[in-house]
Amino acid sequence: MSAPESSSTTAANPAEFDSFATNYDEELGRALDLTGEDKSYYAEGRVLWLKARLAKLGLPLPSTCFDFGCGTGGSAPYLTGILGAQKYVGYDPSAASVKVAGELNPQEGVGFTADLSAAKGGAFDLAFCNGVFHHIPPEHREEAVAAVFASLKPGCVFAFWENNPWNPLVHYLMSKVAFDKDAQMLFPAAARRLLKSAGFEIIEHSYKFIFPASLASLRPVESWMCRLPTGGQYQILARKPLSAEAVKAADRV
């Protein structure tokens, strides 16, 4: 089994992640070394999996992308390169992380901000987050997911990635990462309830990252095992309904 790559916080303590902005990769790498892979394997793997699931569901690739809790921007090259998003906006409340993200990702069409007003206006075709919500105190999670909902055009998708609390190895690896010491993990059912409470429709739920590098020859079968709660992370695809009536109906679920 393999481990997730965590992202930065959104509504917890930005100053805490400011202190990790310059050594984020080093801190994360110490845990991921146990899986035989580095953070780029997981960052790329998430977006490749997302692209494959969108295709399977007959959903279009996005031209605009909002990365909620982007940290130091590790997902940006993959969301623009693999998905082909022409405009990418990464949000994180840690100003130091945003600064590092901009330095690492200077390409045209890519921007980073610590101002959540970037989510307003419903301008994005896709919202994405990775390992963000386990850093947000439970009492602030509804507010956070509402901001993501507001960022999307009607009918567009939120790709919600979180660390899998059913996987004991994930708990162990997170215990080795300083910025995960106060994490409060979300079980998939709780995550689905959270998304539905904001008005999202749940499209799909799957698991990813089952086998470590030492068992890489088995990875081709992961797509057949994606319904089993064994992977290091899970992805929930949730859609913003097309109509106001559908939003009201989702609120009543």
Secondary structure, DSSP 8 states (H G I E B T S, - for coil): ---------SSS-HHHHHTTTTTHHHHHHHHHGGGT--HHHHHHHHHHHHHHHHHHTT----SEEEEET-TTTTTHHHHHHTS--SEEEEE-S-HHHHHHHHHH---TTEEEES-GGGGTTS-EEEEEEES-GGGS-HHHHHHHHHHHHHHEEEEEEEEEEEE-TT-HHHHHHHHT-GGGTT-----HHHHHHHHHHTT-EEEEEEEE--S-GGGGGGGGGGGGGTTSTTSSEEEEEEE--SSHHHHHHHHT-
